[in-house]
């Protein structure tokens, strides 16, 4: 129960305060009603009702789902945009995005709405790591005839026979087989394609749409000419859920009569197929209609210079054509008759091109006697004037807001490196930041080769007498048989007896590898012979091969690059010479680690015998002062490099750390140099290895410094 004041005087004061507060609230309500009445237009000023249309999405916004829908619609409408490449799309969202794209392609091609199957009347083909040429270009068919069952070959799924809308999906472009890569290069953007395989000849015009997914960090494993075949690219790294499903795991097809959330479905086909990404605007739905007229659009004179300005001088012609075609598709979706330079800016913002200008929104200036309205606050009801903000919660009037009492302090960086810029858009061309791997340069299918017995593998070290026809030395066999031709009666042809057969004697293939990365610029005042001795002894006892990478040697061909060589054993005299190199000036540590990573990758993947164990020993203080890009180009950077060389070395070390941990062991030898003593430990953490401290010595150091 509320407390009652005992003193009549206190009760009178309480009643007086309550009456004052009631009068103040009544005055506020009168002022609110007066301001609301002043903002209500007269009946003569009320415009006539117009049909409400779904507004087009703001392409410059951060809504990745709406940008993704706009990209898919542009690819479905524009014939010059047959391929879409999405970076960093979560695997659980691949199926819903595929269904949306298939529905858009089918609607644009005039496919029947009631077609069976999850993708309607659109033919769907999926390419992966196990795709072969026989799976793409031909298809066996069995038919029953009067003479029994007959076997024939018909055109495969990529030949678009019979003609109709088709969609090719590549869930992981970096793991695509060589046959699939060759199909992408041959079909995407081609006017005419011809296949001749197993007696089958077929000629057609490629009209299929392609949807590929790739991680941005895997672009260095994909050839650049393969990436250029996809004209539309979009990074969706921040996309975790879809608006229409509310979850990132909803990959099923909506059941008839319900949407993915279970509510009754009352949307037209254009919204039903794009429900995971949101509804289609009316203009886009009209442009996707099968009977929609698509006349050629006029190109403004300033379009081409603007496209080249947005892409930069080093961009190829494929990127320029792709950006111009995206601009044309956006103009077609809006019902415009001309493609202007503003459309190019809109297309650049759509795909997230760095340097694209932000859309300018004009703000009208307040007229005389008018005050610009305040933005609505949470809790305000529509149709009413904004609440007064000059009273506090206690009913007392507040002073107008002035300058803050404390000014904000300057921003401070956290961590050893520069902080990333918040909200920086991802580039649609991540391959410009990394160089392609040499292993993915060729699209030729390697010839199949059986491994055979171990005696037929390895380098040739001599010739021996052979008891079978395996691994014959033909020249030595002919020379041995020629000795006995007179005894055998000088036959017209060379007679070879079983005792004349000679075969190659081969050394066994090494099953272990020791990779050494020697940084010559960190050896002064330190003795490394004792630290390296256990690893050299292990390689000698296990007959392991060696791969030595030298960083920062004085007599290097280019001081910006590391040099390497491979040896069959640690007894190679080049290894001893590598331990006495004089130090140079530059330290291309990132390039040296990159060469070691390529050697390890080749040894693990392309070694015919297969490695059982490998050790990576890195002797460095971690002070890399040459960026990886400068080492690959062979040119000195224009400005200061800062921590770029160190960050590149850590990035390469992280890729090495992702290799097989059960067979690869990594060690970093720390010279204990000050300052920046933490760099070797950061490098070891990136490699997933350990740190061994180099022993400082007070005795005289030898000339080699090791």
N, C-alpha and C positions, 0 to 999 in steps of 0.2 A: 504494500500500500504506500502511496506517496506520503511524505512527511508534511505535517501542517505546522506552520510557524506558531509558536506559543505567544509571542509578543504581538499585540494589535498593530503597533507601529511597523513592525517588520512585515506584517500581512498587508498593510496599506502600501508600503514601498514595492512589494512584489506585484500587487495589482497594477500599480502605476507603470512599472517596467513592462508588464505584459501588454498593457494598452499601447505603450509607445512602439513596441515591436509589431503589434497588429497594424497600427497606422502606417508604419514604414513598409510592411508587406503589401498593404493595400495600394500605397503609392507606386510600388514597383509593378504590381499587376496592372494598374492603369497605364503606366508607361509602356509595358510590354504590349498591351492591347492596342495602344495608339500607334506604336511602331509597326505592329503586324497589320493594322488597318491601312497604314500608309504604304505598305508594300504590296497589298492586294490590288491587282489591276482592275480597272473598270470593265464592264461587259463589252464595251466597244473595243477595248484593247486586247481581249482574249482572242488568240488566233484560232482558226478553224482546225478541227482535229485532222491529223494526218496519220496514215498507216505506220505503225512502228516496225522498223526493220532491225535485224541483228547487226550491230556495228561491226566493222572490220577491226581485227586486232591491231594493237599498236606494235608495229614491227620493231621499233627501237626499244621495247620494254624488255624486262628480264624474264618474261614468261617463256620458258624453254618449250613448254608443251605447245603453246600457240605458234611459236616460231617454227617448231617442227612440223605442225600441221600446214603452215604456209609454205614450207619447203616442199612437202609432199604434194600439195595441190599444184604448185608451180611445175613440178616434174611431170605430173599427170596431164597438165594442160599444154605445156610447151613441147613440141616434138624434138627440139634441139637439146633437151635436157633428159637424156635417157637413163642416167646413172645418178644415184644418191649415195653418198658415203657419210656415215655417222660415226663420229669419234666418241669413245668412252660411253657408249650406250650400255647400261646394265644388261646382262644376259637374260634376266627374267622379263625384260621389256621388249625383247626382240620379237616375240610372237604377237603381242598386241599391235606393235607398230607395223609389222608385216600385214596383219589383217586390215589395218586402216589403209595402207598403201594399195593393197590389192583391191579394196572396195573403191578407192578413188580411180585407179586405173580402169577397172571394169565399168564404172559409171561414165568416164570420159570416152571409152570406146563403144558405148552403147550396149553393154552386156545386159541380158535380161535380169530383172530384179529378183525373180523367184528362183534363181539357179541353186542347185543343191551343192553341198560342200561348204566347208568353213570359209573358203575364199571365193565363193560364187562361181561364175563362169571363167575366171582368170586361171590360166594354167600356171602352176607354181613349181619351180625347180630349185633345189637347194644344192649348192656346191660346197665341198669340204676338203679335208686333207686327203681323203681316199678317192677322190674323183679321178676317173680315167677317161681317155679319149673315147673308149667304147661306150661309156655311159652318157656321153654328151651328144655325139653325132649320129649314132646308129641305134636301132632298137630292134631286137629280134621279135618275130611274130610267128605264131603257130596257127595254121588254118587247116581245117578238115576239107578234103576234096574227094572226088570220085576215086582217086588212086590211093587214098589214105591221108595221113597227116603230112602237110608240107611245111617247110621251114624257110622263111624269107626274112630279109632285112629291110626295114623301113627307116625314114629319117628320124633322128633322135629328138629329145626335148628342146634343144637349143636351135633347131632348124625351123621352129615355129610352123610346123605342119601337123594338123591343119591350121590355117590362119585364124588368128583370134588374139585377144589380149593375153599376155603372158608376163610373168614376173619371175626374175631370177634373184635368189637370196643367197648371200654369202655371210654366214654368221661370224666368221673370223677371217678377215682378209689376210692377215699375217701367216696363217696356217694353211692357206689355199695351196692345193697341189700345182705342179707345173702345168698339167693339162688345163686346170681351171684358169690359171693366169694367162695362158695362151688364148683361151677362149675370150677372156675379158678384153685383151688387146685386139683381137680380130673382130669382135662384134660391136663393142661399145663405140658409137659414133661413126660406124661404117654405113655407107649407102647401099652396098651390095655385098653379099657373102656367098661363097661357093664352098661346098664340101665334097670331097672325093675320098671315099673310104670303103674298103672291102667290096669294090665293084659298084658302089652306090654313088650317084652324082645328083646333087640337088643345089638349086640356086634360088635365093630369096632375098628380100629386103628386110634387114633386122629392124623390128619395131618393139622389141621387148624392153621392159623397164628393169633396171638393176637396183638392188638395195644391198649395200655392203656395210659391215660394222667392223671397226678396227680400234684398238687402243692407241692413244697418241704416242705412248712410249714405244710401241711396236712398229712405228713407221720406218725406222731405220732398217727393218728387215724386209720391207716391201720395196720393189724397184720404183724409182720415180716415174718412169714412163707408164707404169701400171696405175699409180695414183692419179696421173694426169688424165686418165680416161674417164674419171668421174667428174662431171662438170659441177655438180652441186655437192657442197660439203658443209657440214654443220657439226660443231662440238656441243654435245649434250652432257657434259661431265656433271652438271648439277642436277640432272633429272633423275629423281629417285622414285617418284610415284606419278601416275597418270590422273588427270583431273576426273575423267569419267569413271574410273574404277576405285580411286581412293587408296589403292595399294599398288605396289610394284610387282605383285605376283599373280595378278588376275590376267591369265593368258587364255582363258576359255572364250568361246564364242557365245554371244548373248543368245539365250533361248528364245524361241518365238513367243512374242507377247510380253517379254520382260527385258529390262536392260541389265547390265552386269550387277547392279545393286538390288535387283529383284523387283523394282517398281514397274507398273504397267508401261509398255512402250507405246508412245503416241507421237514419235518423231518421224519425219519422212526418211526416205532411204539415205539422203545425203547426210543426215545427222546420225542415223543408226550405224553406218559404217565408220564414222569418225567419232563415235561416242567416247572412246577412251581419251581422245585429245580435245574434246569439246565440240560444240555445234559449229556448223558451217555458216558463215555470213550469207545473206541472200544473193549478193553479187557473185560470190564464189560458186554457190549452188547453180546459179544461172549459167556461169561460164563452163561448168562441168556437165551441163545437160547434153545428151547425145545429139539433139538437133540444134544446138547453139551455133550461130554463125561466127566464124573466126576469120574475119578479113585481115589482110596484111596491114600492119601498123606502120605509120611513117616514123622515120628516125630523125631526130633533131640533129642539127649540125654540131652542137656542143656535146653530144652523147659520147662519141668516140674519144675526144680529148679528155673528157672527165673520167672515162673508164681507165685510160692509161695513167692518168694522174693518181687515181685511187690505188692501182696495183703497183705502181712504181716502174722504173725503167728496166728492171731485171726480170719482170714477169714474162712468161711465154704467151704465145698467141692463143693457146687453149684456155688459159685463165681469162684473158680478155673477152674471148667469145662467150665463155660461160657466164661472166658477170653481165654482159650485154643481153644475153638471152634471159637471164633471171629478171633483169629490168623490164624486158618486153613481156614476160609472163605476168609480172605485177601490174603493168599497165593494162594488160588484157583482162585481168581479174577485176580491176576497177572500172572497166568499160571505157578507157581512154582511147583516143584515136592517134596519139603520138607518144613516142618514147623520148622523154626529155632527160636532161642531166640529173634532175631531182630523182628520177626513177633509179638511176645508177647509185645515188647515195642511199636510197631506200634498200636496194639490193645488197649493198655493202653492209648496211646495218643488219640485214636479215641473216646473212651468213656469218656475222661476227668478224668482219675484216678489220684488222687494226688500223686506226687512223680514220675510220669512217666518221663523217660529221654527225653530230647529234641533231635530231629534228628541232627546229625552232618553232616555238609555240608563241604567237603574238598575244600580248596581254593588253587589253584595251585600257586606256587611261580614264580615270574617273572624270565625269563631266562636272560642270559647275553645280554646286549644291548637293553633290552626291558623294557618299563615303563608300569606299570599296568594302564589300561585305566580308566578314570574318569567315574562315573555314568552319564547317559544322563540327561540333564536338560530339564525342560519344554520349549517347543518351538523349540528344535533341530529337524531337519528333519532326518529321517533314511537314511543311506548311505553316510553321510557326517561326517567329523571329528569333534570332539567337538570344540566349539568356544574357542578362547583364552580368558583367564580370567585375564591377567596381565594389562589390560587397563580399566580405569574407564569410566563412561558415558561422562566425559569431554574430553576424548581422551588422558589424561595423564597416564603414566605408574604408577602402584601401587606397593607398597612395598610388599614383600611376607608376608603372615600371620604369626604372631608370637604368643607369649603368651598373654592371655587376660590381660587387664589392671586391672580389678577387679576380684578377685577369687569369686566363688559362696559361698554364706553363708550357714551355716548348716541348715538342714531342721528342722522346728518347728511344733509340733503337734498342732492341732486346736481342741478345745472341751475338755470335761472332760475325755473322754475315748480314747483308742488307735485307730488311724485311720486305716481303712481296707486296706489291701494290694491291690494295683491296679492290675487289670488283673489276679486275682487269679481264677483258674478254679474251677467250681462247681463240687462237688463230685457226682458220680453216686449212692452213697449209703448214702443219707442224714439221713436215720434212725439210723445210728451209732451215731449221735450227740444228739438224743432225745430218751427217753424211750417210748415204746408203751403205749397207754391208756389201762386200764384194761377192759373198756367196749367192746373193739373190740377183746378180746382174744378168745371168743367162736364163732363158726360158726353154732351153733344150732338155729333153728328157734323157737322163743318163742311161747308157747301155747297161742292161742287167748283166751281172757278172757273179758267178758262183765263187765262193771263197776257196773251195778246194782244201786239200790237206795242208797242214802247217809247213811241210817241207817244200811246197811250191810258192811260199810267200817269203818276202824279205829280199834284201839286196844281194846281188850276185857277188860271191867271193871266190869262185873257182868253178872247176868242172870235175865231174866224177863219172864213174861208170854207172850206167842206168840199166835197170832190169825191167822197166816198163816203158810205155810211150808217153808218160807225163813229163812235162817241162823239159823237153829235149833241147839240147844245144845242136842245132842243125849244122852249123859250120864245122864244129869239132867232130861231129858224127861223120860228115862227108870226108873230112881229112883223114880220119881213122880208117874208113873203108877204102880210101884211095891207096893206102899202103899195100893192100893185098889184092889189087886188081890183076896184077901179073900172075900171081899164084892161082887166081880163079879163072884164068884163061882169057883175060881182057874182053869181057862181054861188051856188047854195044851200049848197054846202059850200066850205070853205076850199081853194082851189086853190094847190098848192105846186109851183113850178117848180124845176128843178135849180139855177138860180142863187140860189134862196132858202135853200139848205141852209147852215147854220152849225154849226160844231163847236167844241169846247173847245180852247183852247191851254193846254198843260200844261207845267210846268217838269220837267226830267228828274229822275228819282229819284236821290238821292245814293248813291254807291257806296262812300263812305268815311265814317268816323265818328271824332270826337274826343270822348272821355269825360274830363271833368275832375272830380276830387274835391279840393275846396278846403277845407282845415282852417284856419279863421280864427283858431284859438287858438294857432297856432305862427308867426305872421308878425312878431312884434315884433322890431325891430332887424335885419330881413333885407330884402333887395331881390330880388323874384322876377320883375320885368319882363323882365330879360335871359334868365332861365332858361326862361320860358314863351314867349318870342317865337318860337323855332324851331317849336314845335308849332302856335302860332296861325297862323304864316305858311304852314305845310304845309296846314292846314285851309282857309285862304283860297285858296291856289293850286289845290288839288285839289277845291274846291267841296264840301268835306265838311260833313256835318251835325254838330251839337254837342249833347252832353248834359252838363249841369253839375250836380254834386251839391255842396251847401254843408253843411258840418259846423261846428257851434259858432258860428253867427251870433247876434249879440246880440238882434236883433228877430225871432227865429224864433217861430213859433206855439207850439211846444213845444221847450224846450231839450233834451229827451231824444231828439229825433228829428232826422234830417237832412231837408233839403228839396232838391228837384231840379226841373229844367225842361229841356225839349228846344227846340232852336233849329235853324232850317234852315241857318244859316251862322254864322260867327264875327262877322259884322257886326251881329248882333242886339244892341240896346242893353242888354238884360238881362245879357249877359256882362260888359260894362264895369261895370255896377252891381254885379255879383257880386264884382268885384275890389277893391271899396272898402268892403266890409261891416265894421263894427266887431266885434271878437271878443267872444264870450260867456264863460260859465263852464264849461259841460259840453262834452264832446267825444264825441259818439256816432259814433265812427269805424266801428265794426262795422256800424251801420245805414246809414251812407253807402256803404260798400263793397258792402253787400247791394243797395242801390238801383242802384248801377253795374252789379253782376252781372246784375240783372234786365233792365236796359236793353240790355246787350250780348247777353244770351241772346235777347231779343225781336228785336234787330236781325239776329242771325245766322240765327235759325230762321223768323221771321215776316216778314222783309223781302221784299217782292214782287220787287224787282230783285236782291237778294242782295248782301251786302257783299263788297268785294274786300279791304279793309284797314281796320283799326281800331287806334287808339292809346288806351291808358288811362294818364293822367298823374295821379298821386296826390301832392298836396302836403301832407305831414304829418310830424310828428315821432314818430308811432306811439303816443302816449300816450292811448289810448282809455280813458276812465274811466266809460263807460256800457255795461252789458251789452246784448247784442242782445235778450234777452228783455224787459228793461225798456223798450227803445225800442219794441218791438212792442206792448207792453201800455200804454205811456204812463204808467206809474206808477214812482215812485222806489223803488228796492230798500229793503227793511227794514234789512238789516245792511250791513256793509262789503263792497265789491265786490272789493277786492284786484286781482288780475290778470285778473279775468273779462273785462273789456272788451278787454284786449289779446289774450287767448286767443281770444275770439270774432272779433276782427278778423283774426287769423291764420288761423282756420278758414275764414272767408268768402274770404280771399285765396287759400287753397289751392284752393277750388272754382273761382275765376276762373282760376287757373293751369292747371286741367285742360281749359280750352277749346281751340279750334283755335289752336295755336301758329304756324301758317303765316300766319294772317290777323290775329292779335291780338298787339300789342306793348305791354308794360307798362314804365312808368318811375316811380320814386319820387324825388321831390325832397326831399333831406335838408336840414333847416335847421341842422344841426350844433349842436344844443342839448345841454347837459349837465345832469344825468346822463342815463342810459339812452340813450346815443348809439347803441346797437346795435339799437334797435327798428326804425328804418327799413330796416336791412339784413335783419333777419328778415322784415319785410313784403315786401321785394323778392324774397327767396328763395322765399317762399310764392307770390308772383305769378308767379315764373319770369321776372322782369325784371331791370333794372339800376337802379343808384342814381346820381343826379346831385346833387352837393353844391351847396347854395345859397351864393351868394357873399356873404360878409360885407362890409359897406360902412362906411367911416368918415365919409362925407359925410352930409349931412342927408337923412333919409328923408322921402319925400313923405307926404302925409296918408293916402293909401291904404295905405302900407306895402309896396306891391308894386314 
